[in-house]
């Protein structure tokens, strides 16, 4: 049996006709960048995320960059974020001339540990960017309380968490703004790069709309220096079709995760821990285990796909050497990079595939402990 880490065709084929019709509408209208299809998707996305505004942009990376530009992050500022995350979180901070300040994660959830967060705040701190990693929201109540005490802005990196909730509050609705990625592998994936910024702050929304078109509210009149972060209408049309099915896909992922949880009980494999009150949408199903690399090689031999998110923490990346971090500075982050392994979790998996993947994982893990 073969179990791919991800099967995008399995999602696309049942929706093929509906998606093609939506694309044809855009092609026939020839309104290809921003315009009515983008506006319709933005309206539906804001409603889904429980925010007043959604601003479609060209990628999840540009969502982060644009949101930070909108709050005025500049050289000399410090922005706190995890080191255990995709590069864009810290890369966008550095691109604006600010300093990424890496904070430690909670080893159970892989999200920022609020108990260790406040010690990272200095008079230069302008923002905190918690990442809702793998589809589970960070402890936003605790993070917001710390930020409020110090007058610091909170921007949610929700690239992996659209639809995730904490005590009923959706990702993107718990900070000043939330940044989304619609890269094709995400739970809500476009036909290429796309992203969005969701916020209930009118001023921030207006700034983001200006910044995504070089700071211009009207053609050739520029209020600020922005970038070209516009969302293509074809991407918006595809996303608007898929958005209707998103909650069903989340539930299928959660059923798959529950089956994995049952199959991995009392084993050398540490299943994901979802905190009480959290509704995880399982963008990835990430386990921890010793001898991860040997286990992964064994899974590949048995035709079971897997992935490593992330093999090297950001504070040890060559491009951030100038920050002066050393191995051992963030021990839980570094341990996670050695132990994590993502298993197939997409909605179209069959029960037989999950049972096969789990059995092969257990066989490989148990062999490595002998």
WORAFEN-V694708 format. One record per run of one state. SS is the DSSP state (~ for helix, > for strand, _ for the rest). FROM is the first residue (numbers start at 1). TO is the last residue. If there is no record, write none. Layout:
ss: [SS	SS]
from: [FROM	FROM]
to: [TO	TO]
This chain:
ss: [_	>	_	~	_	>	_	~	_	>	_	~	_	>	_	~	_	>	_	>	_	>	_	~	_	~	_	>	_	>	_	~	_	~	_	>	_	>	_	>	_	>	_	>	_	~	_	>	_	>	_	>	_	>	_	>	_	>	~	_	~	_	>	_	>	_	>	_	~	_	>	_	>	_	~	_	~	_	~	>	_	~	_]
from: [1	3	4	8	30	33	34	36	50	53	58	60	71	78	83	88	96	99	104	105	106	112	113	114	117	118	121	125	130	131	132	133	136	140	151	153	158	165	167	169	171	177	182	195	200	202	212	213	214	216	219	221	223	228	229	230	231	232	233	244	246	264	270	271	278	280	285	289	292	302	304	305	306	308	314	317	318	324	331	340	344	351	370]
to: [2	3	7	29	32	33	35	49	52	57	59	70	77	82	87	95	98	103	104	105	111	112	113	116	117	120	124	129	130	131	132	135	139	150	152	157	164	166	168	170	176	181	194	199	201	211	212	213	215	218	220	222	227	228	229	230	231	232	243	245	263	269	270	277	279	284	288	291	301	303	304	305	307	313	316	317	323	330	339	343	350	369	370]
